[in-house]
Amino acid sequence: MRPDRAEELLRELAPQVLGALVRRYGHFTEAEDAVQEAMLSACTTWPREGLPERPHAWLITVAARRLTDLLRAEEARRRREDNAARAWRPPAGDTEADDTLVLFYLCCHPALRPADQIALTLRSVGGLSTAEIARAFLVPEPTMAQRILRAKRRIREHGEPFRMPAATEQTDRTAAVLHVLYLIFTEGYTSTAGTRLYRIDLSTEAIRLARILRRLLPRESEVTGLLALMLLTDARRPARSGAHGELIPLAEQDRARWDTAAITEGLALVAEALPHGPAGPYQLQAAIAALHDEAPSSADTDWPQILALYEVLLTHADNPVVALNHAVALAMARGPEAGLERLTQLAGDPRIGERHRYHAVRAHLLELTGDREGAAQAYLRAARLATNLREQQYLNRKAAAL
């Protein structure tokens, strides 16, 4: 068996195996350690002896034995559970899907901070190592290890059982899971800091996890909407940067370089999700992304329709980023002066008024009105506030050109 295929299969099975063990035994931290050891054993055994007939059951059996050893070593009072563990065999039924969904909900427990939810989701459901997650978010590995440990401790202190949350909680928990996946994707698509414009590993992982979630919740239109949004947005990635890594804005991108397969899949998902009841925020954002991707050129973009969708989106939540995008759509549909007037209303909002994107948008709209000096100053201010090197370089180039 090829090592790359084994790695791919192990990453896919990891959350299912962890979910099965936590459901049966509890002990989230110890179960995760046992699963990691089972994965290491598979990495050495499978290439040599071949893929077992039931890889999922093989991993559960090995991990269960290791967990039994851990529990025996740590707590003598667990002897009765150890005996039950030795006698237990993987169930014949297909429970891994339910277990993975519960694992999603557990990692996105409302008692955890968003940063801890992201770290725990990538570690326990995504199967990424602590070192990989640390590199993705540009923090030292010990810092990320502490973040993950803190999340596990918080769940343990809260006494959360490994089961589906009550029906009254499921909507909020699903929303939290979607939010975490969205944050992982956006960090991958445009890194908040560092020298690279994007992190393909993070955006790809977010899409993979969204696919898993959609298989688990096929009737949740917002899950479908989020996957569509990710695909339609990520489809533009090949054209977002030049030969030397420089940022290329949407209006200037070579659309022939966009990923047509991802766009086709994303459009189909939008068509599937929208007819089922009132559209949620992710479905609306996916519909906006679809309009961008369907336009043959920037000039042919249906800005009035995009503006209408943003106005509906604003009714869902007080989101300053959505309000900023609404200002752009307003400017493109009705003229830059209308967009600048809308920006004036946002200037006093501390959540966006001192962010680099606000000043970058303002600079662009001032440039469209012919105010070259005002635009140059706004581009420079945006560059000073930006924390991603590629965005800084782009904004400084725009200022210099004016």
C-alpha positions as CSV (number, residue, x, y, z in Angstrom):
1,M,0.0,0.0,0.0
2,R,1.4,3.4,-1.0
3,P,2.4,5.6,2.0
4,D,0.5,8.6,0.7
5,R,-2.7,6.5,0.4
6,A,-2.2,5.1,3.9
7,E,-1.8,8.6,5.3
8,E,-5.0,9.8,3.4
9,L,-7.0,6.9,4.7
10,L,-5.7,7.3,8.3
11,R,-6.6,11.0,8.3
12,E,-10.1,10.1,7.1
13,L,-10.6,7.3,9.8
14,A,-9.0,9.2,12.7
15,P,-12.1,11.1,13.9
16,Q,-14.3,8.0,13.4
17,V,-12.0,5.9,15.6
18,L,-11.7,8.6,18.2
19,G,-15.4,9.1,18.3
20,A,-16.0,5.4,18.8
21,L,-13.6,5.2,21.7
22,V,-14.9,8.3,23.4
23,R,-18.4,7.1,23.0
24,R,-17.6,3.8,24.6
25,Y,-15.1,4.7,27.3
26,G,-15.1,8.5,27.8
27,H,-11.6,9.8,28.7
28,F,-11.2,12.2,25.7
29,T,-7.5,12.9,26.3
30,E,-6.4,9.3,26.9
31,A,-8.5,8.1,24.0
32,E,-6.8,10.6,21.7
33,D,-3.4,9.4,22.8
34,A,-4.5,5.8,22.1
35,V,-5.8,6.6,18.7
36,Q,-2.5,8.4,17.8
37,E,-0.6,5.3,18.8
38,A,-2.9,3.1,16.7
39,M,-2.2,5.4,13.8
40,L,1.5,5.1,14.2
41,S,1.2,1.3,14.4
42,A,-0.9,1.3,11.2
43,C,1.8,3.4,9.4
44,T,4.4,0.7,10.1
45,T,2.2,-2.4,9.8
46,W,-0.1,-1.7,6.8
47,P,2.7,-0.9,4.2
48,R,4.4,-4.2,5.2
49,E,1.4,-6.5,5.7
50,G,-1.2,-4.9,3.5
51,L,-4.4,-3.1,4.2
52,P,-6.7,-5.1,6.7
53,E,-10.1,-6.1,5.5
54,R,-11.7,-3.7,7.9
55,P,-9.3,-0.8,8.6
56,H,-11.8,1.0,10.8
57,A,-12.3,-2.0,13.0
58,W,-8.5,-2.8,13.1
59,L,-7.8,0.7,14.3
60,I,-10.5,0.6,16.9
61,T,-9.3,-2.7,18.3
62,V,-5.6,-1.6,18.5
63,A,-6.6,1.8,20.0
64,A,-9.0,0.1,22.5
65,R,-6.2,-2.2,23.7
66,R,-3.8,0.8,24.1
67,L,-6.5,2.7,25.9
68,T,-7.0,-0.2,28.3
69,D,-3.3,-0.2,29.1
70,L,-3.4,3.6,29.7
71,L,-6.4,3.3,32.0
72,R,-4.9,0.4,33.9
73,A,-1.6,2.2,34.4
74,E,-3.3,5.4,35.6
75,E,-6.2,4.2,37.7
76,A,-6.4,0.9,39.4
77,R,-10.0,1.5,40.3
78,R,-10.8,1.1,36.6
79,R,-10.3,-2.6,36.7
80,R,-13.9,-3.4,35.9
81,E,-13.9,-1.1,32.9
82,D,-10.6,-2.7,31.7
83,N,-12.2,-6.1,31.8
84,A,-15.2,-4.8,29.7
85,A,-12.7,-3.2,27.3
86,R,-10.8,-6.4,26.7
87,A,-14.1,-8.2,25.9
88,W,-15.4,-5.5,23.7
89,R,-15.4,-5.8,19.9
90,P,-16.2,-3.1,17.4
91,P,-20.0,-3.0,16.7
92,A,-21.2,-4.5,13.4
93,G,-23.4,-1.5,12.7
94,D,-22.3,1.7,11.1
95,T,-21.9,4.1,14.0
96,E,-18.9,6.1,12.9
97,A,-20.9,8.7,11.2
98,D,-22.8,9.5,14.4
99,D,-19.6,9.5,16.4
100,T,-17.9,11.9,14.0
101,L,-20.8,14.3,14.3
102,V,-20.8,14.2,18.1
103,L,-17.0,14.8,17.9
104,F,-17.7,17.9,15.8
105,Y,-20.2,19.1,18.5
106,L,-17.8,18.3,21.3
107,C,-14.9,20.2,19.8
108,C,-17.2,23.2,19.3
109,H,-18.6,23.2,22.8
110,P,-20.0,26.6,23.7
111,A,-17.8,26.7,26.9
112,L,-14.7,27.0,24.6
113,R,-13.3,30.1,23.1
114,P,-13.4,30.2,19.3
115,A,-9.6,29.9,19.1
116,D,-9.7,26.8,21.3
117,Q,-12.6,25.3,19.2
118,I,-10.6,25.8,16.0
119,A,-7.5,24.1,17.5
120,L,-9.4,21.2,19.0
121,T,-11.4,20.6,15.8
122,L,-8.2,20.5,13.6
123,R,-6.5,18.2,16.1
124,S,-9.3,15.8,16.9
125,V,-11.5,15.8,13.8
126,G,-9.0,17.0,11.2
127,G,-6.2,14.7,12.4
128,L,-3.6,17.5,12.1
129,S,-0.6,17.3,14.5
130,T,-0.1,20.0,17.1
131,A,3.0,21.1,15.1
132,E,1.0,21.5,11.9
133,I,-1.7,23.5,13.6
134,A,0.9,25.7,15.3
135,R,2.6,26.4,11.9
136,A,-0.8,27.2,10.4
137,F,-1.5,29.9,12.9
138,L,2.1,31.1,13.3
139,V,2.4,30.4,17.0
140,P,5.0,28.3,18.8
141,E,4.2,24.6,19.2
142,P,4.2,24.7,23.0
143,T,1.6,27.6,22.8
144,M,-0.7,25.6,20.6
145,A,-0.2,22.5,22.8
146,Q,-1.4,24.5,25.8
147,R,-4.3,25.8,23.8
148,I,-5.4,22.3,22.9
149,L,-4.8,21.0,26.5
150,R,-6.8,23.9,27.9
151,A,-9.7,23.0,25.6
152,K,-9.7,19.4,26.6
153,R,-9.5,20.3,30.3
154,R,-12.4,22.7,29.9
155,I,-14.6,20.0,28.3
156,R,-13.6,17.6,31.1
157,E,-14.4,20.1,33.8
158,H,-17.7,20.8,32.2
159,G,-18.6,17.2,32.4
160,E,-19.9,17.0,28.9
161,P,-21.0,13.4,28.0
162,F,-20.1,12.0,24.6
163,R,-23.6,12.1,23.0
164,M,-25.6,14.2,20.7
165,P,-26.6,17.4,22.4
166,A,-30.3,17.9,23.2
167,A,-32.5,18.9,20.3
168,T,-32.8,22.4,21.8
169,E,-29.0,22.8,21.6
170,Q,-28.3,21.2,18.2
171,T,-29.1,24.3,16.1
172,D,-26.7,26.4,18.1
173,R,-24.0,23.7,18.1
174,T,-24.3,23.3,14.4
175,A,-23.9,27.0,13.9
176,A,-20.8,26.9,16.1
177,V,-19.3,24.1,14.0
178,L,-20.0,26.0,10.8
179,H,-18.5,29.1,12.2
180,V,-15.3,27.3,13.1
181,L,-15.0,25.7,9.7
182,Y,-15.6,29.1,8.1
183,L,-12.8,30.7,10.3
184,I,-10.4,27.9,9.3
185,F,-11.2,28.4,5.6
186,T,-10.8,32.2,5.7
187,E,-7.5,32.0,7.6
188,G,-6.3,29.6,4.9
189,Y,-7.7,31.7,2.0
190,T,-6.1,35.0,3.2
191,S,-3.7,34.6,6.1
192,T,-4.0,37.2,8.7
193,A,-0.2,37.4,9.2
194,G,3.0,36.2,7.7
195,T,4.7,36.3,4.3
196,R,2.3,34.1,2.4
197,L,-1.0,35.3,1.0
198,Y,-2.8,32.0,1.7
199,R,-2.3,28.6,3.3
200,I,-3.5,25.9,1.0
201,D,-3.3,23.3,3.8
202,L,-5.9,25.1,6.0
203,S,-8.3,26.0,3.2
204,T,-8.1,22.4,1.8
205,E,-8.7,21.0,5.3
206,A,-11.7,23.2,5.9
207,I,-13.2,22.0,2.6
208,R,-12.6,18.4,3.5
209,L,-14.2,18.8,6.9
210,A,-17.2,20.6,5.4
211,R,-17.7,17.7,3.0
212,I,-17.7,15.3,6.0
213,L,-20.2,17.5,7.8
214,R,-22.4,17.6,4.8
215,R,-22.4,13.8,4.6
216,L,-23.5,13.7,8.2
217,L,-26.1,16.5,7.9
218,P,-27.3,16.2,4.3
219,R,-30.6,18.1,5.0
220,E,-29.0,21.1,6.6
221,S,-29.0,23.7,3.9
222,E,-26.6,26.0,5.7
223,V,-24.0,23.2,5.7
224,T,-24.5,22.8,2.0
225,G,-24.3,26.6,1.6
226,L,-21.0,26.7,3.5
227,L,-19.4,24.0,1.4
228,A,-20.6,25.8,-1.8
229,L,-19.2,29.1,-0.5
230,M,-15.8,27.5,0.2
231,L,-15.6,25.8,-3.3
232,L,-16.7,28.9,-5.2
233,T,-14.2,31.1,-3.3
234,D,-11.3,28.7,-3.4
235,A,-11.9,28.2,-7.2
236,R,-10.3,31.7,-7.7
237,R,-7.1,30.9,-5.7
238,P,-5.0,30.0,-8.8
239,A,-5.4,33.5,-10.2
240,R,-5.1,35.4,-6.8
241,S,-1.3,35.7,-6.9
242,G,1.3,36.4,-9.6
243,A,4.6,34.7,-10.5
244,H,6.3,36.2,-7.4
245,G,3.5,35.7,-5.0
246,E,2.1,39.2,-5.3
247,L,-1.6,39.7,-4.7
248,I,-3.9,40.1,-7.7
249,P,-7.3,41.6,-6.9
250,L,-10.5,40.0,-8.1
251,A,-11.1,42.6,-10.9
252,E,-7.7,42.0,-12.4
253,Q,-7.6,38.2,-12.2
254,D,-7.3,36.0,-15.3
255,R,-10.6,34.1,-15.0
256,A,-9.4,31.4,-17.3
257,R,-7.1,30.2,-14.4
258,W,-10.1,29.7,-12.1
259,D,-10.9,26.1,-11.1
260,T,-13.9,25.3,-13.3
261,A,-14.6,21.9,-11.6
262,A,-14.9,23.6,-8.2
263,I,-17.1,26.3,-9.7
264,T,-19.4,23.7,-11.3
265,E,-19.7,21.8,-8.0
266,G,-20.3,25.0,-6.1
267,L,-23.0,26.2,-8.4
268,A,-24.8,22.8,-8.2
269,L,-24.7,23.0,-4.4
270,V,-26.1,26.5,-4.4
271,A,-29.0,25.3,-6.6
272,E,-29.6,22.5,-4.2
273,A,-29.5,24.5,-1.0
274,L,-31.5,27.7,-1.9
275,P,-34.9,26.2,-2.7
276,H,-35.3,24.7,0.8
277,G,-36.8,27.4,3.0
278,P,-35.4,30.8,3.9
279,A,-31.8,31.2,2.9
280,G,-29.3,31.5,5.8
281,P,-26.0,33.6,5.8
282,Y,-23.8,30.9,4.2
283,Q,-26.3,30.2,1.5
284,L,-26.5,34.0,0.7
285,Q,-22.8,34.4,0.7
286,A,-22.5,31.3,-1.6
287,A,-25.1,32.9,-4.0
288,I,-22.9,36.1,-4.0
289,A,-19.8,34.1,-4.8
290,A,-21.7,32.3,-7.6
291,L,-22.6,35.6,-9.2
292,H,-18.9,36.6,-9.2
293,D,-17.8,33.2,-10.6
294,E,-20.4,33.2,-13.3
295,A,-19.5,36.6,-14.6
296,P,-17.2,36.4,-17.7
297,S,-15.4,39.6,-16.6
298,S,-15.4,42.1,-13.8
299,A,-17.4,44.6,-15.9
300,D,-20.1,42.0,-16.5
301,T,-20.7,41.2,-12.8
302,D,-24.3,41.5,-11.8
303,W,-23.7,44.1,-9.1
304,P,-27.3,45.1,-8.5
305,Q,-28.1,41.5,-7.7
306,I,-25.1,41.2,-5.4
307,L,-26.2,44.4,-3.7
308,A,-29.7,43.0,-3.1
309,L,-28.2,39.8,-1.6
310,Y,-25.9,41.8,0.8
311,E,-28.9,43.8,1.9
312,V,-30.7,40.5,2.8
313,L,-27.6,39.2,4.5
314,L,-27.4,42.3,6.7
315,T,-30.8,41.4,8.2
316,H,-29.3,38.2,9.6
317,A,-26.6,39.7,11.8
318,D,-24.8,42.9,12.7
319,N,-21.6,41.9,10.9
320,P,-19.1,44.7,10.1
321,V,-17.4,42.7,7.4
322,V,-20.7,42.2,5.6
323,A,-21.4,45.9,6.0
324,L,-18.1,46.7,4.4
325,N,-18.8,44.4,1.5
326,H,-22.2,46.0,1.2
327,A,-20.5,49.3,0.8
328,V,-18.4,47.9,-2.1
329,A,-21.5,46.5,-3.8
330,L,-23.3,49.8,-3.3
331,A,-20.4,51.6,-5.0
332,M,-20.2,49.2,-7.9
333,A,-24.0,49.3,-8.5
334,R,-24.7,53.0,-7.8
335,G,-21.4,54.8,-8.0
336,P,-18.4,55.3,-5.7
337,E,-20.0,58.3,-3.9
338,A,-22.8,56.1,-2.6
339,G,-20.2,53.6,-1.3
340,L,-18.2,56.3,0.4
341,E,-21.3,57.6,2.1
342,R,-22.0,54.1,3.4
343,L,-18.3,53.9,4.6
344,T,-18.8,57.1,6.6
345,Q,-21.5,55.3,8.6
346,L,-19.1,52.5,9.4
347,A,-16.1,54.8,10.4
348,G,-17.0,54.9,14.0
349,D,-17.4,51.1,14.4
350,P,-14.3,49.9,16.3
351,R,-14.7,46.4,14.9
352,I,-14.0,47.6,11.3
353,G,-13.1,51.4,11.3
354,E,-9.4,50.7,12.2
355,R,-9.0,47.6,10.2
356,H,-6.8,47.6,7.1
357,R,-9.7,46.4,4.8
358,Y,-11.8,49.4,5.7
359,H,-9.1,51.8,4.6
360,A,-8.3,49.8,1.5
361,V,-11.9,49.9,0.4
362,R,-12.0,53.6,1.1
363,A,-8.8,54.1,-0.9
364,H,-10.2,52.2,-3.9
365,L,-13.5,54.3,-3.9
366,L,-11.6,57.5,-3.5
367,E,-9.5,56.5,-6.5
368,L,-12.6,55.8,-8.5
369,T,-13.8,59.4,-7.8
370,G,-10.5,60.9,-9.0
371,D,-9.2,61.9,-5.5
372,R,-5.7,60.6,-6.1
373,E,-4.1,62.2,-3.1
374,G,-6.8,61.1,-0.7
375,A,-6.7,57.6,-2.2
376,A,-2.9,57.4,-1.8
377,Q,-3.1,58.4,1.9
378,A,-5.8,55.8,2.5
379,Y,-3.7,53.1,0.8
380,L,-0.7,54.0,3.0
381,R,-2.8,53.8,6.1
382,A,-4.2,50.5,5.1
383,A,-0.7,49.2,4.4
384,R,0.4,50.3,7.9
385,L,-2.5,48.4,9.5
386,A,-2.1,45.2,7.4
387,T,-0.3,42.3,9.0
388,N,0.1,40.1,5.9
389,L,3.2,41.0,4.0
390,R,1.6,40.4,0.5
391,E,-1.3,42.7,1.3
392,Q,1.1,45.3,2.6
393,Q,3.1,45.1,-0.6
394,Y,0.0,45.4,-2.8
395,L,-1.3,48.4,-0.8
396,N,2.1,50.2,-0.9
397,R,2.3,49.6,-4.7
398,K,-1.2,51.2,-5.1
399,A,-0.1,54.2,-3.1
400,A,3.1,54.6,-5.0
401,A,1.3,54.4,-8.3
402,L,-0.9,57.4,-7.3
